[in-house]
Amino acid sequence: MDAAISPQPTPHFEIPKGVFAQTVTEVHHYTDRLFKFRITRPESFRFRSGEFVMIGLPNAEKPVFRAYSVASPAWDEELEFYSIKVPGGPLTEHLQKIQPGDTVLMRKKPTGTLVLDALLPGKRLYMFSTGTGIAPFASLVRDPETYEKFDEVILTHTCREVAELAYGEDIVRICKEDPLVGEFAGERLRHYTTVTREPFARSQRITDALTSGTIFEHLGVPKIDPAVDRGMICGSMAMLNDTKAVLEGFDLIEGANNAPGTFVVERAFVD
């Protein structure tokens, strides 16, 4: 493979200032469009579950970095990421080729709005995701603090095809079997999946499930009430805007790290 397009370091590559160089420990391809990978965690790296970091590869003099949510919880000894494969993408074209033992670059500063501190106290937390937007929630559902702050956690995941739901299904299963949070997740974590381009038990967009009320009927919960319900949104720009409008229709108010509200949105992954 030509060194210029290899995901591995070019000769004499120097790690940029403010960047960690970490080793890939695991790669799992779910479909021809989706994969996860895990890397070693720097001893000094601290983050809040739900935050993202900038990821790159040492394959150019000036590496391309893109925002990736850390899909593993804050207590995990490794860092997990969930990615789409974009043909011709400046980063993912090469990132999808990584193997255990390869090097991945990560900027040292985590950030993001999908954190528990950005929400006002409540009883029920909805996590609305499409595609790889489930990644920050994969972190949060495995964090004990989530269950300390909320009595019920509803993770929604909408994908185009049924096969694309597999990562979320794996996360929920792992979460409920986990010795740290399994006792709480087994009782409080609920997983609501929908598919938009294939026949499925719930073939609809999450916004349609909200506006029609079918999600509340299926789950046996009341309609969203700003007094007790909180929301987090991560997905495409269209999904963010549409879901935000729906939640505002339920009288929820958008929050941020410096001004907590009743729902939050992550826009870092939208071009």
Number of C-alpha atoms within 10 A of each C-alpha: 6 7 12 13 13 18 26 21 20 16 12 7 13 10 14 15 8 9 15 18 20 18 17 21 17 16 19 14 15 14 13 10 13 20 20 19 21 22 24 17 18 15 7 6 11 13 17 20 27 27 26 26 19 19 22 27 24 23 22 18 15 11 16 16 16 17 19 24 32 27 29 26 24 21 15 13 13 15 22 25 22 25 20 17 19 15 12 9 10 14 20 20 16 20 23 23 13 19 17 13 12 19 23 23 21 24 18 17 14 19 17 22 23 30 22 20 16 21 24 17 18 17 14 21 26 18 25 25 26 25 22 28 24 26 29 30 31 27 27 26 27 27 23 17 13 21 21 9 16 17 15 20 24 18 22 21 27 27 23 17 16 17 13 22 21 12 23 22 14 11 20 21 14 14 23 20 14 15 10 13 19 19 13 19 24 15 12 16 19 16 14 17 24 24 23 16 13 15 11 13 9 18 19 19 19 27 20 14 17 17 16 11 14 15 22 15 12 11 12 9 10 11 15 20 14 18 14 14 22 27 28 29 28 28 25 19 14 10 18 22 13 15 25 22 14 16 24 15 12 16 14 22 18 20 21 19 16 9 11 18 20 26 26 26 22 24 16 16 16 12 6
